[in-house]
Amino acid sequence: MRLVTIELSDSFKAYDVRGIVGETITPESVRAVGAAFVDVLELAGQQVLVGGDMRPSSAQFAQSFAEGATWRGANVTDLGLISTDMLYYASGTANAPGVVFTASHNPAGYNGMKMSKAGAVPLSAETGLEDIRQAAQTYLDSGTIPQHDAAGTVNTADLLTDYAAYLRTQVNLSQGRHLKVVVDAGNGMAGMTTPAVLGGERLGDLPLEIIPLYFELDGSFPNHPANPLEPENLRDLQRAVLDHEADIGLAFDGDADRCFVIDEKGEPVSPSAVTALVARREIARAQANGEERPVIIHNLITSKAVPELVERHGGRAVETRVGHSYIKAVMAEESAVFGGEHSAHYYFRDFFNADTGMLAAMHVLAALGEQDLGLNELAAEYNPYAASGEINSEVEDKTGAMERVVGNFSGDGVVITRKDGVTINSTDGTWWFNLRPSNTEPFLRFNGEAHTHQQMTTIRDQVLSMIQQ
């Protein structure tokens, strides 16, 4: 099998692959990665799961990966169109490794790969992704992939119904009050998964009226970018919630592994508040099953309200760095029941320690439907502090900018840690902020929180001015 050389270090990141279609990620490079995936994980003769999202290049890339994988002896199961959490479901239930082609929230010209070992165990640079890159680069540089003694086969599978049924076993939505729910799929994979899980398309009806926004699968993202982390991409959903007098709005990113929540007043519910709400429910469920001090994972830029609530309700909070592969590893080490990130990634022990935006959304719907308060009032308990949200600054020298901020804040009254970028906490516990360079984009990211809005804005403005000097 002949190949064209490309530099894979341009697309391989710390815990996934992201590249520009036709430039840093091509069918030839994907074919080499498929072969290397089989070689590094020693999968000849075994099953490999392959699927992709709605981006125009995903189907071709999935085919190319399958060609490389079968050429090296693996038996590929083609899952077709899938969300990222559908790959994790398939990998967990089949105990097989796999890949989904997606670039998540990146613009239309991008694509990439999220890979997992058997059982939805994540791959990162430290746990095999770098080895795959090197092996694939060797194939590309040599211009050929040698064929295995016994080439593999390809079959197909449709797992949407089974995926939806499994999620419904995790959260009972059939008994709550009727809710009017606006869902913005952003032309991403939630346009396929929402009708199956929350609607009556594949299973029985739930007491939910789903009002769809942009459910048509379209990887050109004609309405707005499928990145709900950016406030402007929530405007249509906020307007629709108010126009329809809905109880709640849900926004998913392109591959539907993240979910953002809007309350009945059109206001965003912070991912930290969602983390706290779901954590409380998962702690209670684990305790009902006899588990003492259930563990909840949160990353270091989640609101301090999360570990405070976890401890208050009898759980144990464990902090980790940002990134799904790191959190999943700690989830497994600690046998944690749940984990949440500021970026709206939510992880569940009963979902193979993997992240799923849909299951988190179901927990919020259940919590809302089980009582009579509006979501705005319900969420207020979980959001006691003033947060900046994530603010991205494009700077040429990220390390220099971080050190400049550290130099200005060093001294009495602060504690400085370097777990993931740099985090500076006030010793009196009234404020903190974190600066970290993005692994996938050319940004230095700021997140901060304080006991009052005025205090938060003062710290935020000071830090941002130092970054831009």
HELIX and SHEET records of a PDB file:
HELIX    1   1 LEU A    8  ASP A   10  5                                   3    
HELIX    2   2 PRO A   27  LEU A   41  1                                  15    
HELIX    3   3 SER A   58  TRP A   71  1                                  14    
HELIX    4   4 THR A   84  ALA A   94  1                                  11    
HELIX    5   5 ALA A  118  ALA A  120  5                                   3    
HELIX    6   6 ALA A  125  THR A  127  5                                   3    
HELIX    7   7 LEU A  129  SER A  142  1                                  14    
HELIX    8   8 LEU A  160  GLN A  170  1                                  11    
HELIX    9   9 ALA A  190  VAL A  197  1                                   8    
HELIX   10  10 PRO A  231  LEU A  234  5                                   4    
HELIX   11  11 ARG A  235  ASP A  243  1                                   9    
HELIX   12  12 PRO A  271  ALA A  288  1                                  18    
HELIX   13  13 ALA A  305  ARG A  312  1                                   8    
HELIX   14  14 HIS A  324  GLU A  334  1                                  11    
HELIX   15  15 ARG A  349  PHE A  351  5                                   3    
HELIX   16  16 GLY A  357  GLY A  369  1                                  13    
HELIX   17  17 LEU A  375  ALA A  380  1                                   6    
HELIX   18  18 LYS A  398  PHE A  409  1                                  12    
HELIX   19  19 HIS A  453  ILE A  467  1                                  15    
SHEET    1   A 6 VAL A  17  ILE A  20  0                                        
SHEET    2   A 6 TYR A 110  LYS A 117 -1                                        
SHEET    3   A 6 GLY A  98  PHE A 101 -1                                        
SHEET    4   A 6 GLN A  47  GLY A  52  1                                        
SHEET    5   A 6 ASN A  75  LEU A  81  1                                        
SHEET    6   A 6 VAL A 154  THR A 156  1                                        
SHEET    1   B 3 VAL A  17  ILE A  20  0                                        
SHEET    2   B 3 TYR A 110  LYS A 117 -1                                        
SHEET    3   B 3 VAL A 121  PRO A 122 -1                                        
SHEET    1   C 5 LEU A 208  LEU A 213  0                                        
SHEET    2   C 5 LEU A 179  ASP A 184  1                                        
SHEET    3   C 5 ILE A 248  PHE A 252  1                                        
SHEET    4   C 5 CYS A 259  ILE A 262 -1                                        
SHEET    5   C 5 PRO A 268  VAL A 269 -1                                        
SHEET    1   D 5 ARG A 316  THR A 320  0                                        
SHEET    2   D 5 VAL A 295  ASN A 299  1                                        
SHEET    3   D 5 PHE A 338  GLY A 340  1                                        
SHEET    4   D 5 TYR A 346  PHE A 348 -1                                        
SHEET    5   D 5 ALA A 354  ASP A 355 -1                                        
SHEET    1   E 3 ALA A 386  ALA A 387  0                                        
SHEET    2   E 3 LEU A 444  ALA A 450 -1                                        
SHEET    3   E 3 ILE A 391  SER A 393 -1                                        
SHEET    1   F 5 ALA A 386  ALA A 387  0                                        
SHEET    2   F 5 LEU A 444  ALA A 450 -1                                        
SHEET    3   F 5 TRP A 431  PRO A 437 -1                                        
SHEET    4   F 5 VAL A 422  SER A 426 -1                                        
SHEET    5   F 5 VAL A 414  THR A 417 -1                                        
END                                                                             
